[in-house]
Amino acid sequence: MKIQDDFHETYAVILEGYHSFCVWMDEKAEKWKTSKSAGIEEEAIDQIIGILHNPAEKTGKTA
C-alpha cells in the first residue's frame, strides 16, 4: 500500500505472520530502505521491492 510521503516513494508492507513495516526509496542514496521492524529475510524484501517498483512487470499488466 502506497503511503503519502512528501519526501520519499514509501510503501507499507503487511505480510501474514510478520509485523507490518515500511519500505522507501532514498533518492539521495539511490537505494531502497526498510524500517528496522521488518524482521524478514533480505531475499523476501528484494522480491517485495521488485514488485512495488515494477508492478506491471510482475502482474503481466501494461500501462
C-alpha positions as semicolon CSV with decimal commas, in nm:
position;residue;x (nm);y (nm);z (nm)
1;M;0,000;0,000;0,000
2;K;0,149;0,334;-0,105
3;I;0,176;0,591;0,173
4;Q;0,154;0,967;0,123
5;D;0,505;1,092;0,195
6;D;0,636;1,427;0,073
7;F;0,998;1,311;0,087
8;H;1,017;0,951;-0,043
9;E;0,832;0,693;-0,251
10;T;0,704;0,495;0,051
11;Y;0,500;0,177;0,092
12;A;0,351;-0,004;0,390
13;V;0,403;-0,380;0,369
14;I;0,169;-0,615;0,554
15;L;0,251;-0,987;0,548
16;E;0,069;-1,259;0,736
17;G;0,285;-1,384;1,023
18;Y;0,509;-1,074;1,028
19;H;0,490;-0,728;1,177
20;S;0,397;-0,466;0,920
21;F;0,683;-0,246;0,805
22;C;0,769;0,025;0,553
23;V;0,999;0,037;0,253
24;W;1,102;0,359;0,078
25;M;1,331;0,486;-0,192
26;D;1,606;0,709;-0,053
27;E;1,661;0,935;-0,353
28;K;1,992;1,075;-0,223
29;A;2,142;0,730;-0,167
30;E;1,955;0,586;-0,468
31;K;1,874;0,283;-0,255
32;W;1,562;0,120;-0,113
33;K;1,548;0,122;0,267
34;T;1,335;-0,077;0,513
35;S;1,216;0,005;0,860
36;K;1,401;-0,162;1,147
37;S;1,090;-0,361;1,238
38;A;1,093;-0,553;0,907
39;G;1,231;-0,876;1,064
40;I;1,217;-1,058;0,729
41;E;1,476;-1,225;0,509
42;E;1,668;-0,994;0,274
43;E;1,566;-1,201;-0,032
44;A;1,198;-1,154;0,055
45;I;1,249;-0,779;0,091
46;D;1,418;-0,771;-0,251
47;Q;1,119;-0,952;-0,403
48;I;0,873;-0,711;-0,239
49;I;1,069;-0,409;-0,363
50;G;1,082;-0,560;-0,712
51;I;0,704;-0,597;-0,717
52;L;0,648;-0,245;-0,584
53;H;0,900;-0,089;-0,820
54;N;0,777;-0,275;-1,133
55;P;0,410;-0,368;-1,070
56;A;0,316;-0,415;-1,436
57;E;0,610;-0,650;-1,495
58;K;0,509;-0,879;-1,206
59;T;0,136;-0,886;-1,280
60;G;0,161;-0,905;-1,656
61;K;-0,037;-0,581;-1,694
62;T;0,074;-0,299;-1,917
63;A;0,013;0,073;-1,882
